[in-house]
């Protein structure tokens, strides 16, 4: 009996990006898929990112290209930008 038969289901993860050339900021949602290689005796679970177009990517940064200028000088930042930073969300 193998416990690896029940891999966790996919989860959504949002990544925010900033272009190092033009400063454009955008977010992309990736599905994170978890699976266990049945040929790997260690039983370790592997994860794979799937972009909004259904393409598997090694990491979200590996295929990151600025949608405005086409630059590959892209860095990952915190999702949600600066909105709400340090605030409780209540107005006084």
N, CA and C atoms as an extended XYZ file, in Angstrom:
276
Properties=species:S:1:pos:R:3:atomname:S:1:resname:S:1:resid:I:1 pbc="F F F"
N         0.850       -1.187        0.000 N   UNK     1
C         0.000        0.000        0.000 CA  UNK     1
C         0.893        1.246        0.000 C   UNK     1
N         0.573        2.207       -0.844 N   UNK     2
C         1.389        3.410       -0.975 CA  UNK     2
C         0.590        4.644       -0.582 C   UNK     2
N         1.187        5.498        0.236 N   UNK     3
C         0.506        6.725        0.640 CA  UNK     3
C         0.652        7.810       -0.417 C   UNK     3
N         1.509        7.586       -1.428 N   UNK     4
C         1.726        8.594       -2.460 CA  UNK     4
C         0.591        8.635       -3.473 C   UNK     4
N        -0.399        7.756       -3.323 N   UNK     5
C        -1.524        7.730       -4.247 CA  UNK     5
C        -2.410        8.959       -4.098 C   UNK     5
N        -2.288        9.681       -2.999 N   UNK     6
C        -3.146       10.827       -2.733 CA  UNK     6
C        -2.342       12.121       -2.738 C   UNK     6
N        -1.819       12.505       -3.908 N   UNK     7
C        -1.097       13.768       -4.015 CA  UNK     7
C        -2.062       14.908       -3.741 C   UNK     7
N        -1.583       15.989       -3.112 N   UNK     8
C        -2.455       17.148       -2.874 CA  UNK     8
C        -2.952       17.730       -4.194 C   UNK     8
N        -4.122       18.312       -4.173 N   UNK     9
C        -4.664       18.950       -5.369 CA  UNK     9
C        -3.943       20.244       -5.685 C   UNK     9
N        -4.203       20.795       -6.866 N   UNK    10
C        -3.546       22.045       -7.254 CA  UNK    10
C        -4.025       23.218       -6.398 C   UNK    10
N        -3.143       24.191       -6.213 N   UNK    11
C        -3.488       25.426       -5.506 CA  UNK    11
C        -3.090       26.596       -6.387 C   UNK    11
N        -3.754       27.720       -6.205 N   UNK    12
C        -3.423       28.930       -6.952 CA  UNK    12
C        -2.463       29.781       -6.135 C   UNK    12
N        -1.491       30.352       -6.817 N   UNK    13
C        -0.527       31.231       -6.163 CA  UNK    13
C        -0.302       32.444       -7.059 C   UNK    13
N        -0.434       33.637       -6.477 N   UNK    14
C        -0.270       34.870       -7.231 CA  UNK    14
C         1.140       35.409       -7.043 C   UNK    14
N         1.772       35.748       -8.162 N   UNK    15
C         3.092       36.351       -8.137 CA  UNK    15
C         2.995       37.738       -8.744 C   UNK    15
N         3.673       38.693       -8.128 N   UNK    16
C         3.749       40.053       -8.662 CA  UNK    16
C         5.138       40.245       -9.243 C   UNK    16
N         5.204       40.976      -10.351 N   UNK    17
C         6.458       41.199      -11.040 CA  UNK    17
C         6.666       42.691      -11.255 C   UNK    17
N         7.930       43.107      -11.282 N   UNK    18
C         8.301       44.479      -11.618 CA  UNK    18
C         9.385       44.418      -12.683 C   UNK    18
N         9.189       45.196      -13.747 N   UNK    19
C        10.171       45.251      -14.823 CA  UNK    19
C        11.338       46.138      -14.401 C   UNK    19
N        12.546       45.636      -14.576 N   UNK    20
C        13.739       46.394      -14.227 CA  UNK    20
C        14.093       47.463      -15.244 C   UNK    20
N        13.451       47.429      -16.423 N   UNK    21
C        13.742       48.431      -17.448 CA  UNK    21
C        12.725       49.569      -17.443 C   UNK    21
N        11.425       49.238      -17.537 N   UNK    22
C        10.422       50.307      -17.651 CA  UNK    22
C         9.636       50.545      -16.366 C   UNK    22
N         9.788       49.673      -15.359 N   UNK    23
C         9.111       49.866      -14.082 CA  UNK    23
C         7.683       49.348      -14.030 C   UNK    23
N         7.199       48.735      -15.114 N   UNK    24
C         5.835       48.209      -15.140 CA  UNK    24
C         5.668       47.138      -14.061 C   UNK    24
N         4.523       47.135      -13.381 N   UNK    25
C         4.212       46.170      -12.336 CA  UNK    25
C         2.961       45.403      -12.757 C   UNK    25
N         2.985       44.078      -12.617 N   UNK    26
C         1.809       43.267      -12.951 CA  UNK    26
C         1.796       42.010      -12.093 C   UNK    26
N         0.636       41.354      -12.058 N   UNK    27
C         0.472       40.120      -11.301 CA  UNK    27
C         0.010       39.011      -12.233 C   UNK    27
N         0.436       37.801      -11.923 N   UNK    28
C         0.028       36.625      -12.673 CA  UNK    28
C        -0.302       35.521      -11.690 C   UNK    28
N        -1.382       34.789      -11.961 N   UNK    29
C        -1.781       33.675      -11.118 CA  UNK    29
C        -1.270       32.379      -11.753 C   UNK    29
N        -0.588       31.585      -10.955 N   UNK    30
C        -0.101       30.285      -11.387 CA  UNK    30
C        -0.836       29.209      -10.598 C   UNK    30
N        -1.069       28.082      -11.227 N   UNK    31
C        -1.556       26.910      -10.507 CA  UNK    31
C        -0.319       26.115      -10.125 C   UNK    31
N        -0.242       25.716       -8.873 N   UNK    32
C         0.862       24.893       -8.411 CA  UNK    32
C         0.339       23.464       -8.319 C   UNK    32
N         0.941       22.591       -9.123 N   UNK    33
C         0.540       21.199       -9.177 CA  UNK    33
C         1.551       20.375       -8.381 C   UNK    33
N         1.065       19.446       -7.582 N   UNK    34
C         1.929       18.578       -6.794 CA  UNK    34
C         1.775       17.154       -7.305 C   UNK    34
N         2.888       16.459       -7.444 N   UNK    35
C         2.801       15.068       -7.871 CA  UNK    35
C         3.984       14.288       -7.343 C   UNK    35
N         3.795       12.986       -7.266 N   UNK    36
C         4.848       12.086       -6.828 CA  UNK    36
C         5.231       11.210       -8.009 C   UNK    36
N         6.503       11.145       -8.292 N   UNK    37
C         7.008       10.305       -9.380 CA  UNK    37
C         6.942        8.846       -8.925 C   UNK    37
N         6.129        8.032       -9.598 N   UNK    38
C         5.982        6.636       -9.160 CA  UNK    38
C         7.263        5.820       -9.326 C   UNK    38
N         8.221        6.310      -10.120 N   UNK    39
C         9.472        5.588      -10.305 CA  UNK    39
C        10.541        6.002       -9.301 C   UNK    39
N        10.256        7.026       -8.484 N   UNK    40
C        11.209        7.511       -7.488 CA  UNK    40
C        10.915        6.837       -6.154 C   UNK    40
N        11.823        5.997       -5.710 N   UNK    41
C        11.609        5.229       -4.482 CA  UNK    41
C        11.567        6.102       -3.232 C   UNK    41
N        12.066        7.341       -3.318 N   UNK    42
C        12.084        8.202       -2.135 CA  UNK    42
C        10.685        8.665       -1.742 C   UNK    42
N         9.761        8.692       -2.707 N   UNK    43
C         8.385        9.109       -2.427 CA  UNK    43
C         8.213       10.603       -2.249 C   UNK    43
N         9.237       11.392       -2.614 N   UNK    44
C         9.150       12.840       -2.458 CA  UNK    44
C         8.143       13.439       -3.436 C   UNK    44
N         7.440       14.455       -2.993 N   UNK    45
C         6.477       15.153       -3.834 CA  UNK    45
C         7.176       16.296       -4.553 C   UNK    45
N         6.887       16.453       -5.837 N   UNK    46
C         7.456       17.506       -6.668 CA  UNK    46
C         6.365       18.515       -6.976 C   UNK    46
N         6.730       19.763       -7.163 N   UNK    47
C         5.750       20.764       -7.562 CA  UNK    47
C         6.119       21.348       -8.909 C   UNK    47
N         5.082       21.732       -9.647 N   UNK    48
C         5.270       22.328      -10.964 CA  UNK    48
C         4.303       23.492      -11.076 C   UNK    48
N         4.772       24.598      -11.642 N   UNK    49
C         3.929       25.773      -11.845 CA  UNK    49
C         3.325       25.716      -13.241 C   UNK    49
N         2.043       26.076      -13.335 N   UNK    50
C         1.355       26.135      -14.622 CA  UNK    50
C         0.825       27.556      -14.768 C   UNK    50
N         1.210       28.239      -15.870 N   UNK    51
C         0.808       29.635      -16.046 CA  UNK    51
C        -0.632       29.741      -16.541 C   UNK    51
N        -1.099       30.982      -16.712 N   UNK    52
C        -2.495       31.236      -17.095 CA  UNK    52
C        -2.833       30.694      -18.476 C   UNK    52
N        -1.811       30.413      -19.294 N   UNK    53
C        -2.029       29.859      -20.631 CA  UNK    53
C        -1.923       28.340      -20.646 C   UNK    53
N        -1.717       27.736      -19.454 N   UNK    54
C        -1.650       26.292      -19.355 CA  UNK    54
C        -0.281       25.689      -19.608 C   UNK    54
N         0.752       26.542      -19.689 N   UNK    55
C         2.111       26.058      -19.924 CA  UNK    55
C         2.798       25.765      -18.602 C   UNK    55
N         3.462       24.625      -18.522 N   UNK    56
C         4.244       24.289      -17.337 CA  UNK    56
C         5.548       25.076      -17.380 C   UNK    56
N         5.905       25.690      -16.256 N   UNK    57
C         7.162       26.427      -16.150 CA  UNK    57
C         7.897       25.951      -14.901 C   UNK    57
N         9.216       25.955      -14.985 N   UNK    58
C        10.017       25.479      -13.851 CA  UNK    58
C         9.811       26.370      -12.629 C   UNK    58
N         9.903       27.674      -12.838 N   UNK    59
C         9.621       28.650      -11.787 CA  UNK    59
C         8.898       29.819      -12.447 C   UNK    59
N         8.110       30.576      -11.691 N   UNK    60
C         7.415       31.717      -12.282 CA  UNK    60
C         8.348       32.734      -12.922 C   UNK    60
N         9.564       32.866      -12.425 N   UNK    61
C        10.491       33.849      -12.969 CA  UNK    61
C        11.145       33.386      -14.274 C   UNK    61
N        11.163       32.075      -14.521 N   UNK    62
C        11.890       31.554      -15.678 CA  UNK    62
C        11.330       32.038      -17.009 C   UNK    62
N        10.041       32.310      -17.071 N   UNK    63
C         9.419       32.742      -18.323 CA  UNK    63
C         8.925       34.189      -18.251 C   UNK    63
N         9.307       34.914      -17.194 N   UNK    64
C         8.793       36.265      -16.995 CA  UNK    64
C         9.353       37.240      -18.029 C   UNK    64
N         8.440       37.876      -18.747 N   UNK    65
C         8.783       38.901      -19.727 CA  UNK    65
C         7.811       40.054      -19.514 C   UNK    65
N         8.313       41.268      -19.478 N   UNK    66
C         7.450       42.430      -19.277 CA  UNK    66
C         6.447       42.541      -20.428 C   UNK    66
N         5.144       42.604      -20.119 N   UNK    67
C         4.143       42.718      -21.172 CA  UNK    67
C         4.143       44.086      -21.847 C   UNK    67
N         4.773       45.087      -21.224 N   UNK    68
C         4.817       46.424      -21.822 CA  UNK    68
C         6.000       46.622      -22.768 C   UNK    68
N         7.213       46.254      -22.308 N   UNK    69
C         8.406       46.555      -23.116 CA  UNK    69
C         9.139       45.316      -23.627 C   UNK    69
N         8.740       44.120      -23.162 N   UNK    70
C         9.374       42.895      -23.625 CA  UNK    70
C        10.684       42.546      -22.930 C   UNK    70
N        11.046       43.298      -21.903 N   UNK    71
C        12.304       43.060      -21.193 CA  UNK    71
C        12.241       41.767      -20.381 C   UNK    71
N        13.391       41.114      -20.233 N   UNK    72
C        13.500       39.947      -19.367 CA  UNK    72
C        14.143       40.321      -18.026 C   UNK    72
N        14.415       41.614      -17.832 N   UNK    73
C        14.942       42.093      -16.537 CA  UNK    73
C        13.763       42.278      -15.592 C   UNK    73
N        13.282       41.169      -15.082 N   UNK    74
C        12.066       41.158      -14.271 CA  UNK    74
C        12.393       40.579      -12.906 C   UNK    74
N        11.809       41.157      -11.869 N   UNK    75
C        11.986       40.596      -10.533 CA  UNK    75
C        10.633       40.345       -9.899 C   UNK    75
N        10.588       39.370       -9.005 N   UNK    76
C         9.361       39.027       -8.291 CA  UNK    76
C         9.243       39.956       -7.093 C   UNK    76
N         8.031       40.494       -6.873 N   UNK    77
C         7.755       41.354       -5.725 CA  UNK    77
C         6.542       40.801       -4.981 C   UNK    77
N         6.123       41.471       -3.951 N   UNK    78
C         4.967       41.015       -3.177 CA  UNK    78
C         3.674       41.291       -3.920 C   UNK    78
N         2.751       40.313       -3.979 N   UNK    79
C         1.454       40.551       -4.615 CA  UNK    79
C         0.698       41.666       -3.906 C   UNK    79
N        -0.105       42.401       -4.639 N   UNK    80
C        -0.925       43.454       -4.060 CA  UNK    80
C        -0.259       44.816       -4.052 C   UNK    80
N         0.977       44.891       -4.510 N   UNK    81
C         1.676       46.178       -4.534 CA  UNK    81
C         1.778       46.768       -3.147 C   UNK    81
N         1.795       48.076       -3.060 N   UNK    82
C         1.897       48.750       -1.772 CA  UNK    82
C         0.544       49.041       -1.152 C   UNK    82
N        -0.542       48.737       -1.870 N   UNK    83
C        -1.876       49.054       -1.360 CA  UNK    83
C        -2.140       48.307       -0.073 C   UNK    83
N        -2.515       49.038        0.938 N   UNK    84
C        -2.888       48.429        2.208 CA  UNK    84
C        -1.701       48.139        3.123 C   UNK    84
N        -0.492       48.475        2.709 N   UNK    85
C         0.653       48.186        3.551 CA  UNK    85
C         0.575       49.023        4.828 C   UNK    85
N         0.664       48.341        5.939 N   UNK    86
C         0.688       49.013        7.238 CA  UNK    86
C        -0.672       49.485        7.705 C   UNK    86
N        -1.725       49.221        6.962 N   UNK    87
C        -3.054       49.664        7.369 CA  UNK    87
C        -3.909       48.517        7.824 C   UNK    87
N        -4.921       48.820        8.622 N   UNK    88
C        -5.815       47.775        9.123 CA  UNK    88
C        -7.038       47.630        8.249 C   UNK    88
N        -7.211       48.540        7.308 N   UNK    89
C        -8.349       48.463        6.407 CA  UNK    89
C        -9.580       49.204        6.908 C   UNK    89
N        -9.506       49.793        8.104 N   UNK    90
C       -10.666       50.509        8.622 CA  UNK    90
C       -10.450       52.006        8.511 C   UNK    90
N       -11.511       52.693        8.160 N   UNK    91
C       -11.438       54.161        8.050 CA  UNK    91
C       -11.992       54.773        9.323 C   UNK    91
N       -11.362       55.878        9.768 N   UNK    92
C       -11.766       56.439       11.038 CA  UNK    92
C       -12.630       57.579       10.891 C   UNK    92
